[in-house]
């Protein structure tokens, strides 16, 4: 007797669950500082399991939209209207100002790089362990765009591609909370480092590390992927240290006629 194979139940994305939570908050006229309904009530209102709601709230906390107080509840850090900005194209979070406020900006930039190193080294190893080659297409596309970016392109264009590359390579790791934390740290670091002068030598070094990291993940070599990521972020840390060690150079004097 043949049996009909079970249809797998797809877990709703964070964007979909968070959008539903935001709608509930809006319908209750909640604003920043007020508590959301209990997890079980949110699950009933949004039509998903309580565990899915808890995961969404944890990710929203990592993005700075809510603050979870153990045994008390989840409190909105932003209004529902601002919370809706968390959902944007391609599933990437925007870089809203309240992210920085939630983490207490201004930050020590060296601490930011160290935090990224702690998180991303482990995540890249997990990505190498769990990756399927078809999962790597977005990261490969970002890497190819970085390598082909003209030398005179704006620094912001390179930073955006770097942001996407690291984010896409973290996805196969499968931990959405760590991914949200990684994106938050990247967003803040990108804003803080945006004013550093463009340096083609450093860009070339980063490109080589990016290619090596991608190759290690594609090969499924977790130890090599962790090693390459650690060295990549350590080089960035050392470069920032060297930049901070010297005063800014004066612009060249204009030639007199």
JONORNOR-V956386 format. One line per field, one symbol per residue. phi: phi as a letter, one per 20 degrees, with the letter a starting at -180 (. if undefined). psi: psi as a letter, one per 30 degrees, with the letter a starting at -180 (. if undefined). burial: + if it has 24 or more other ideal C-beta (glycine too) atoms within 12 Angstrom, else -. Layout:
BEGIN
phi: ???
psi: ???
burial: ???
END
This chain:
BEGIN
phi: .fdeffefeffffggfffgffffffffelfcgneefgfgffffffemcfgfffgffffffffeneccedgmdqddfecfgffffffebgmmeffdfffffffemfedfffffffffffeffffffffffdfdgffegffffffffffefgfefggfffffffgfgffffegffndffffffgffffgfffffefefffcfffffffgffgfffffffffmefgffffffffgffffffffgfffecfffffffffff
psi: kkkkkkkkjkkkleeeeeeeeeeeeefghllkflkllleeeeeeefglleeeeeeeeeeeeffgflkkjkgeakkkflleeeefffjakggkklilffeeeeghkkljfeeeeeeeeeefeeeeeeeeefkkefffeeeeeeeeeefgklfglkeeeeeeeeeeeeeeffefegjfeeeeeeeeeeeeeeeefffkkkjeeeeeeeeeeeeeeeeeeefgjeeeeeeeeeeefeeeeeeeeeeffklkkkkkkkkk.
burial: -------------++-++++++-++----+----+++-+--++-++-+---+++++++++++++++++-----+++++-+-++++++----+++++-+++-++---+-++-++-+++-++++++++++--+----+-+++-++-+++-+--------++++++++++++++++-+++++++++++++++++++--+-----++--++-++++++-+++---+-+++-++++++++++-++-----------------
END
